[in-house]
Each structure stands twice: as structure tokens, then as C-alpha cells.
Amino acid sequence: MQNLPKNKKIILFDGVCNLCDGTVQFIIKHDKKDIFRFVALQSELGKDIYNYIGVDQNKIDSIILYNPGVAYYYKSSAVLEIGNDLGGFYSLVSVFKILPEKLRNYIYDYIAKNRYKWYGKKENCMIPTPELKAKFL
């Protein structure tokens, strides 16, 4: 994992999920400090990263935030960390840290389980535009 940028946080996302794609687009738009890079879970690099950090692929459902050499977060903890990193109004999501992680993840899992039914699914991972290519690894 030496080729990963050390000064960027990496968001691994479900590349065929419309909700996840919309979320990635939202994060890119609001990432004013250029903190994040993105990798589809289905890509070879995505698989290499989650295997490297030791996340069981059977427990992966849609998002992992990986800060190379520091830590990783998944499910609701990843969402809260991303909101906090975006700063401003979005850092207010950290108020949900007062809820037990088990409860937060129950809600997260419910949404993740139904995301294809509610938001749809693509046949392939999205192809970033030339302007956004630098944001994807």
C-alpha cells in the first residue's frame, strides 16, 4: 500500500450503488480542503485496500474511510468522520456520536440493505469525468 497518498483520506464506496455515487458526488462538491480520494470497492485497488486493513469482505456493504497509516472507519463511523472532515455545517453530524455505535450501525445497515431497492443500481462502476479523474485512485 506504499502507492497510496499519505496526505489524503481514501473513501472506498460501492461503485454500482446510485446512493453511494450521489454521496461521492456530494463529498467531492463540498471537499473544499481536498482531503479525500475515492476508490470503488469492486476495483482491484479497493479489494487490495480492504484486504490490507483486514476488513472482512463479507461485512462490507457500502463505505469505508481509510486514513493510510493512521486508522480506518466503516459504516456509521465513516459517515460521521467524513462529515467532520468536511467541516462547517457538515461537522454537526458528529453530534450523533452520542448515540451508541450499535444503534447507529443498525440504522446504517437498514439503509444499506435497502439502497438498491430505493435508489437503484448501475451495471458498472461510474467513470469519472476528466475534471474529476484526479480524485479517484
PyMOL commands that place a pseudoatom at each C-alpha (Angstrom):
pseudoatom trace, name=CA, resn=MET, resi=1, chain=A, elem=C, hetatm=0, pos=[0.000, 0.000, 0.000]
pseudoatom trace, name=CA, resn=GLN, resi=2, chain=A, elem=C, hetatm=0, pos=[3.016, 2.255, -0.495]
pseudoatom trace, name=CA, resn=ASN, resi=3, chain=A, elem=C, hetatm=0, pos=[1.489, 3.926, -3.563]
pseudoatom trace, name=CA, resn=LEU, resi=4, chain=A, elem=C, hetatm=0, pos=[-1.442, 5.421, -1.671]
pseudoatom trace, name=CA, resn=PRO, resi=5, chain=A, elem=C, hetatm=0, pos=[-1.271, 9.154, -0.992]
pseudoatom trace, name=CA, resn=LYS, resi=6, chain=A, elem=C, hetatm=0, pos=[-0.223, 9.640, 2.629]
pseudoatom trace, name=CA, resn=ASN, resi=7, chain=A, elem=C, hetatm=0, pos=[-1.819, 13.070, 2.966]
pseudoatom trace, name=CA, resn=LYS, resi=8, chain=A, elem=C, hetatm=0, pos=[-5.290, 12.074, 1.698]
pseudoatom trace, name=CA, resn=LYS, resi=9, chain=A, elem=C, hetatm=0, pos=[-8.099, 10.061, 3.226]
pseudoatom trace, name=CA, resn=ILE, resi=10, chain=A, elem=C, hetatm=0, pos=[-9.473, 7.350, 0.991]
pseudoatom trace, name=CA, resn=ILE, resi=11, chain=A, elem=C, hetatm=0, pos=[-13.176, 6.618, 0.706]
pseudoatom trace, name=CA, resn=LEU, resi=12, chain=A, elem=C, hetatm=0, pos=[-13.983, 3.136, -0.550]
pseudoatom trace, name=CA, resn=PHE, resi=13, chain=A, elem=C, hetatm=0, pos=[-17.532, 3.060, -1.878]
pseudoatom trace, name=CA, resn=ASP, resi=14, chain=A, elem=C, hetatm=0, pos=[-19.919, 0.733, -3.686]
pseudoatom trace, name=CA, resn=GLY, resi=15, chain=A, elem=C, hetatm=0, pos=[-19.323, 1.727, -7.289]
pseudoatom trace, name=CA, resn=VAL, resi=16, chain=A, elem=C, hetatm=0, pos=[-22.620, 0.365, -8.621]
pseudoatom trace, name=CA, resn=CYS, resi=17, chain=A, elem=C, hetatm=0, pos=[-24.885, 1.927, -5.982]
pseudoatom trace, name=CA, resn=ASN, resi=18, chain=A, elem=C, hetatm=0, pos=[-26.743, 5.069, -7.040]
pseudoatom trace, name=CA, resn=LEU, resi=19, chain=A, elem=C, hetatm=0, pos=[-26.968, 6.308, -3.435]
pseudoatom trace, name=CA, resn=CYS, resi=20, chain=A, elem=C, hetatm=0, pos=[-23.219, 5.827, -2.993]
pseudoatom trace, name=CA, resn=ASP, resi=21, chain=A, elem=C, hetatm=0, pos=[-22.495, 7.562, -6.308]
pseudoatom trace, name=CA, resn=GLY, resi=22, chain=A, elem=C, hetatm=0, pos=[-24.629, 10.514, -5.238]
pseudoatom trace, name=CA, resn=THR, resi=23, chain=A, elem=C, hetatm=0, pos=[-22.836, 10.613, -1.914]
pseudoatom trace, name=CA, resn=VAL, resi=24, chain=A, elem=C, hetatm=0, pos=[-19.422, 10.622, -3.626]
pseudoatom trace, name=CA, resn=GLN, resi=25, chain=A, elem=C, hetatm=0, pos=[-20.559, 13.489, -5.878]
pseudoatom trace, name=CA, resn=PHE, resi=26, chain=A, elem=C, hetatm=0, pos=[-21.783, 15.381, -2.798]
pseudoatom trace, name=CA, resn=ILE, resi=27, chain=A, elem=C, hetatm=0, pos=[-18.481, 14.868, -0.968]
pseudoatom trace, name=CA, resn=ILE, resi=28, chain=A, elem=C, hetatm=0, pos=[-16.442, 15.970, -3.986]
pseudoatom trace, name=CA, resn=LYS, resi=29, chain=A, elem=C, hetatm=0, pos=[-18.527, 19.142, -4.286]
pseudoatom trace, name=CA, resn=HIS, resi=30, chain=A, elem=C, hetatm=0, pos=[-18.079, 20.007, -0.598]
pseudoatom trace, name=CA, resn=ASP, resi=31, chain=A, elem=C, hetatm=0, pos=[-14.457, 18.852, -0.127]
pseudoatom trace, name=CA, resn=LYS, resi=32, chain=A, elem=C, hetatm=0, pos=[-13.061, 22.386, -0.134]
pseudoatom trace, name=CA, resn=LYS, resi=33, chain=A, elem=C, hetatm=0, pos=[-9.808, 21.297, 1.587]
pseudoatom trace, name=CA, resn=ASP, resi=34, chain=A, elem=C, hetatm=0, pos=[-9.174, 18.487, -0.966]
pseudoatom trace, name=CA, resn=ILE, resi=35, chain=A, elem=C, hetatm=0, pos=[-8.993, 15.854, 1.783]
pseudoatom trace, name=CA, resn=PHE, resi=36, chain=A, elem=C, hetatm=0, pos=[-10.480, 12.827, 0.033]
pseudoatom trace, name=CA, resn=ARG, resi=37, chain=A, elem=C, hetatm=0, pos=[-9.681, 10.370, -2.742]
pseudoatom trace, name=CA, resn=PHE, resi=38, chain=A, elem=C, hetatm=0, pos=[-12.112, 7.700, -3.920]
pseudoatom trace, name=CA, resn=VAL, resi=39, chain=A, elem=C, hetatm=0, pos=[-11.868, 4.022, -4.809]
pseudoatom trace, name=CA, resn=ALA, resi=40, chain=A, elem=C, hetatm=0, pos=[-14.684, 1.661, -5.770]
pseudoatom trace, name=CA, resn=LEU, resi=41, chain=A, elem=C, hetatm=0, pos=[-14.894, -1.401, -3.521]
pseudoatom trace, name=CA, resn=GLN, resi=42, chain=A, elem=C, hetatm=0, pos=[-15.240, -3.541, -6.644]
pseudoatom trace, name=CA, resn=SER, resi=43, chain=A, elem=C, hetatm=0, pos=[-11.920, -2.355, -8.135]
pseudoatom trace, name=CA, resn=GLU, resi=44, chain=A, elem=C, hetatm=0, pos=[-8.643, -4.236, -7.707]
pseudoatom trace, name=CA, resn=LEU, resi=45, chain=A, elem=C, hetatm=0, pos=[-7.244, -1.379, -5.609]
pseudoatom trace, name=CA, resn=GLY, resi=46, chain=A, elem=C, hetatm=0, pos=[-10.402, -1.367, -3.482]
pseudoatom trace, name=CA, resn=LYS, resi=47, chain=A, elem=C, hetatm=0, pos=[-10.006, -5.093, -2.822]
pseudoatom trace, name=CA, resn=ASP, resi=48, chain=A, elem=C, hetatm=0, pos=[-6.299, -4.642, -2.080]
pseudoatom trace, name=CA, resn=ILE, resi=49, chain=A, elem=C, hetatm=0, pos=[-7.044, -1.890, 0.444]
pseudoatom trace, name=CA, resn=TYR, resi=50, chain=A, elem=C, hetatm=0, pos=[-9.769, -3.698, 2.378]
pseudoatom trace, name=CA, resn=ASN, resi=51, chain=A, elem=C, hetatm=0, pos=[-7.689, -6.883, 2.434]
pseudoatom trace, name=CA, resn=TYR, resi=52, chain=A, elem=C, hetatm=0, pos=[-4.650, -4.885, 3.619]
pseudoatom trace, name=CA, resn=ILE, resi=53, chain=A, elem=C, hetatm=0, pos=[-6.524, -3.260, 6.503]
pseudoatom trace, name=CA, resn=GLY, resi=54, chain=A, elem=C, hetatm=0, pos=[-8.174, -6.569, 7.394]
pseudoatom trace, name=CA, resn=VAL, resi=55, chain=A, elem=C, hetatm=0, pos=[-11.831, -5.794, 6.756]
pseudoatom trace, name=CA, resn=ASP, resi=56, chain=A, elem=C, hetatm=0, pos=[-13.824, -8.954, 6.105]
pseudoatom trace, name=CA, resn=GLN, resi=57, chain=A, elem=C, hetatm=0, pos=[-15.283, -8.602, 2.613]
pseudoatom trace, name=CA, resn=ASN, resi=58, chain=A, elem=C, hetatm=0, pos=[-18.486, -10.296, 3.814]
pseudoatom trace, name=CA, resn=LYS, resi=59, chain=A, elem=C, hetatm=0, pos=[-19.031, -7.376, 6.216]
pseudoatom trace, name=CA, resn=ILE, resi=60, chain=A, elem=C, hetatm=0, pos=[-18.514, -4.678, 3.594]
pseudoatom trace, name=CA, resn=ASP, resi=61, chain=A, elem=C, hetatm=0, pos=[-21.726, -3.135, 2.443]
pseudoatom trace, name=CA, resn=SER, resi=62, chain=A, elem=C, hetatm=0, pos=[-21.019, 0.325, 1.155]
pseudoatom trace, name=CA, resn=ILE, resi=63, chain=A, elem=C, hetatm=0, pos=[-18.414, 2.628, 2.706]
pseudoatom trace, name=CA, resn=ILE, resi=64, chain=A, elem=C, hetatm=0, pos=[-15.005, 2.566, 4.354]
pseudoatom trace, name=CA, resn=LEU, resi=65, chain=A, elem=C, hetatm=0, pos=[-12.932, 5.623, 5.231]
pseudoatom trace, name=CA, resn=TYR, resi=66, chain=A, elem=C, hetatm=0, pos=[-9.218, 4.794, 5.276]
pseudoatom trace, name=CA, resn=ASN, resi=67, chain=A, elem=C, hetatm=0, pos=[-6.595, 7.209, 6.537]
pseudoatom trace, name=CA, resn=PRO, resi=68, chain=A, elem=C, hetatm=0, pos=[-3.370, 5.476, 5.412]
pseudoatom trace, name=CA, resn=GLY, resi=69, chain=A, elem=C, hetatm=0, pos=[-1.053, 4.656, 8.278]
pseudoatom trace, name=CA, resn=VAL, resi=70, chain=A, elem=C, hetatm=0, pos=[-3.498, 6.049, 10.852]
pseudoatom trace, name=CA, resn=ALA, resi=71, chain=A, elem=C, hetatm=0, pos=[-6.912, 4.352, 11.051]
pseudoatom trace, name=CA, resn=TYR, resi=72, chain=A, elem=C, hetatm=0, pos=[-9.966, 3.170, 9.187]
pseudoatom trace, name=CA, resn=TYR, resi=73, chain=A, elem=C, hetatm=0, pos=[-13.685, 3.559, 9.825]
pseudoatom trace, name=CA, resn=TYR, resi=74, chain=A, elem=C, hetatm=0, pos=[-16.708, 1.869, 8.340]
pseudoatom trace, name=CA, resn=LYS, resi=75, chain=A, elem=C, hetatm=0, pos=[-20.488, 2.138, 8.447]
pseudoatom trace, name=CA, resn=SER, resi=76, chain=A, elem=C, hetatm=0, pos=[-21.839, 4.991, 10.580]
pseudoatom trace, name=CA, resn=SER, resi=77, chain=A, elem=C, hetatm=0, pos=[-18.410, 5.859, 11.999]
pseudoatom trace, name=CA, resn=ALA, resi=78, chain=A, elem=C, hetatm=0, pos=[-17.120, 6.505, 8.467]
pseudoatom trace, name=CA, resn=VAL, resi=79, chain=A, elem=C, hetatm=0, pos=[-20.089, 8.773, 7.729]
pseudoatom trace, name=CA, resn=LEU, resi=80, chain=A, elem=C, hetatm=0, pos=[-19.514, 10.777, 10.923]
pseudoatom trace, name=CA, resn=GLU, resi=81, chain=A, elem=C, hetatm=0, pos=[-15.778, 11.125, 10.252]
pseudoatom trace, name=CA, resn=ILE, resi=82, chain=A, elem=C, hetatm=0, pos=[-16.390, 12.274, 6.678]
pseudoatom trace, name=CA, resn=GLY, resi=83, chain=A, elem=C, hetatm=0, pos=[-18.930, 14.876, 7.855]
pseudoatom trace, name=CA, resn=ASN, resi=84, chain=A, elem=C, hetatm=0, pos=[-16.485, 16.092, 10.468]
pseudoatom trace, name=CA, resn=ASP, resi=85, chain=A, elem=C, hetatm=0, pos=[-13.689, 16.370, 7.881]
pseudoatom trace, name=CA, resn=LEU, resi=86, chain=A, elem=C, hetatm=0, pos=[-15.907, 18.341, 5.508]
pseudoatom trace, name=CA, resn=GLY, resi=87, chain=A, elem=C, hetatm=0, pos=[-16.221, 20.905, 8.279]
pseudoatom trace, name=CA, resn=GLY, resi=88, chain=A, elem=C, hetatm=0, pos=[-18.679, 23.741, 8.675]
pseudoatom trace, name=CA, resn=PHE, resi=89, chain=A, elem=C, hetatm=0, pos=[-22.322, 22.741, 8.838]
pseudoatom trace, name=CA, resn=TYR, resi=90, chain=A, elem=C, hetatm=0, pos=[-21.479, 19.112, 7.967]
pseudoatom trace, name=CA, resn=SER, resi=91, chain=A, elem=C, hetatm=0, pos=[-19.360, 18.689, 11.092]
pseudoatom trace, name=CA, resn=LEU, resi=92, chain=A, elem=C, hetatm=0, pos=[-22.608, 18.893, 13.072]
pseudoatom trace, name=CA, resn=VAL, resi=93, chain=A, elem=C, hetatm=0, pos=[-23.224, 15.228, 12.200]
pseudoatom trace, name=CA, resn=SER, resi=94, chain=A, elem=C, hetatm=0, pos=[-20.675, 14.430, 14.905]
pseudoatom trace, name=CA, resn=VAL, resi=95, chain=A, elem=C, hetatm=0, pos=[-23.457, 15.088, 17.432]
pseudoatom trace, name=CA, resn=PHE, resi=96, chain=A, elem=C, hetatm=0, pos=[-24.677, 11.579, 16.520]
pseudoatom trace, name=CA, resn=LYS, resi=97, chain=A, elem=C, hetatm=0, pos=[-21.559, 10.167, 18.210]
pseudoatom trace, name=CA, resn=ILE, resi=98, chain=A, elem=C, hetatm=0, pos=[-23.558, 10.397, 21.433]
pseudoatom trace, name=CA, resn=LEU, resi=99, chain=A, elem=C, hetatm=0, pos=[-25.688, 7.507, 20.151]
pseudoatom trace, name=CA, resn=PRO, resi=100, chain=A, elem=C, hetatm=0, pos=[-24.314, 4.041, 20.773]
pseudoatom trace, name=CA, resn=GLU, resi=101, chain=A, elem=C, hetatm=0, pos=[-22.419, 2.734, 17.743]
pseudoatom trace, name=CA, resn=LYS, resi=102, chain=A, elem=C, hetatm=0, pos=[-24.615, -0.362, 17.708]
pseudoatom trace, name=CA, resn=LEU, resi=103, chain=A, elem=C, hetatm=0, pos=[-27.745, 1.793, 17.250]
pseudoatom trace, name=CA, resn=ARG, resi=104, chain=A, elem=C, hetatm=0, pos=[-26.067, 3.998, 14.608]
pseudoatom trace, name=CA, resn=ASN, resi=105, chain=A, elem=C, hetatm=0, pos=[-24.962, 0.913, 12.684]
pseudoatom trace, name=CA, resn=TYR, resi=106, chain=A, elem=C, hetatm=0, pos=[-28.421, -0.644, 12.936]
pseudoatom trace, name=CA, resn=ILE, resi=107, chain=A, elem=C, hetatm=0, pos=[-29.843, 2.407, 11.140]
pseudoatom trace, name=CA, resn=TYR, resi=108, chain=A, elem=C, hetatm=0, pos=[-26.932, 2.419, 8.701]
pseudoatom trace, name=CA, resn=ASP, resi=109, chain=A, elem=C, hetatm=0, pos=[-27.397, -1.299, 7.950]
pseudoatom trace, name=CA, resn=TYR, resi=110, chain=A, elem=C, hetatm=0, pos=[-31.113, -0.797, 7.315]
pseudoatom trace, name=CA, resn=ILE, resi=111, chain=A, elem=C, hetatm=0, pos=[-30.373, 1.895, 4.733]
pseudoatom trace, name=CA, resn=ALA, resi=112, chain=A, elem=C, hetatm=0, pos=[-27.504, -0.117, 3.209]
pseudoatom trace, name=CA, resn=LYS, resi=113, chain=A, elem=C, hetatm=0, pos=[-29.672, -3.218, 2.940]
pseudoatom trace, name=CA, resn=ASN, resi=114, chain=A, elem=C, hetatm=0, pos=[-32.350, -1.311, 1.024]
pseudoatom trace, name=CA, resn=ARG, resi=115, chain=A, elem=C, hetatm=0, pos=[-30.185, 1.055, -1.016]
pseudoatom trace, name=CA, resn=TYR, resi=116, chain=A, elem=C, hetatm=0, pos=[-30.540, -0.802, -4.323]
pseudoatom trace, name=CA, resn=LYS, resi=117, chain=A, elem=C, hetatm=0, pos=[-34.296, -1.114, -3.897]
pseudoatom trace, name=CA, resn=TRP, resi=118, chain=A, elem=C, hetatm=0, pos=[-34.736, 2.569, -3.001]
pseudoatom trace, name=CA, resn=TYR, resi=119, chain=A, elem=C, hetatm=0, pos=[-32.098, 4.224, -5.201]
pseudoatom trace, name=CA, resn=GLY, resi=120, chain=A, elem=C, hetatm=0, pos=[-31.269, 1.661, -7.869]
pseudoatom trace, name=CA, resn=LYS, resi=121, chain=A, elem=C, hetatm=0, pos=[-28.108, 0.045, -9.091]
pseudoatom trace, name=CA, resn=LYS, resi=122, chain=A, elem=C, hetatm=0, pos=[-25.828, 0.558, -12.088]
pseudoatom trace, name=CA, resn=GLU, resi=123, chain=A, elem=C, hetatm=0, pos=[-24.438, -2.174, -14.297]
pseudoatom trace, name=CA, resn=ASN, resi=124, chain=A, elem=C, hetatm=0, pos=[-20.886, -0.779, -13.952]
pseudoatom trace, name=CA, resn=CYS, resi=125, chain=A, elem=C, hetatm=0, pos=[-18.897, 1.484, -11.680]
pseudoatom trace, name=CA, resn=MET, resi=126, chain=A, elem=C, hetatm=0, pos=[-19.038, 5.137, -12.651]
pseudoatom trace, name=CA, resn=ILE, resi=127, chain=A, elem=C, hetatm=0, pos=[-16.356, 6.521, -14.939]
pseudoatom trace, name=CA, resn=PRO, resi=128, chain=A, elem=C, hetatm=0, pos=[-15.132, 9.879, -13.612]
pseudoatom trace, name=CA, resn=THR, resi=129, chain=A, elem=C, hetatm=0, pos=[-15.075, 12.845, -15.942]
pseudoatom trace, name=CA, resn=PRO, resi=130, chain=A, elem=C, hetatm=0, pos=[-11.627, 14.179, -16.905]
pseudoatom trace, name=CA, resn=GLU, resi=131, chain=A, elem=C, hetatm=0, pos=[-12.087, 17.011, -14.381]
pseudoatom trace, name=CA, resn=LEU, resi=132, chain=A, elem=C, hetatm=0, pos=[-12.737, 14.551, -11.546]
pseudoatom trace, name=CA, resn=LYS, resi=133, chain=A, elem=C, hetatm=0, pos=[-10.190, 11.899, -12.517]
pseudoatom trace, name=CA, resn=ALA, resi=134, chain=A, elem=C, hetatm=0, pos=[-7.590, 13.239, -10.041]
pseudoatom trace, name=CA, resn=LYS, resi=135, chain=A, elem=C, hetatm=0, pos=[-9.996, 12.498, -7.179]
pseudoatom trace, name=CA, resn=PHE, resi=136, chain=A, elem=C, hetatm=0, pos=[-10.080, 8.764, -7.977]
pseudoatom trace, name=CA, resn=LEU, resi=137, chain=A, elem=C, hetatm=0, pos=[-7.278, 6.281, -7.406]
for i in range(1, 137): cmd.bond("trace and resi %d" % i, "trace and resi %d" % (i + 1))
show_as sticks, trace
zoom trace
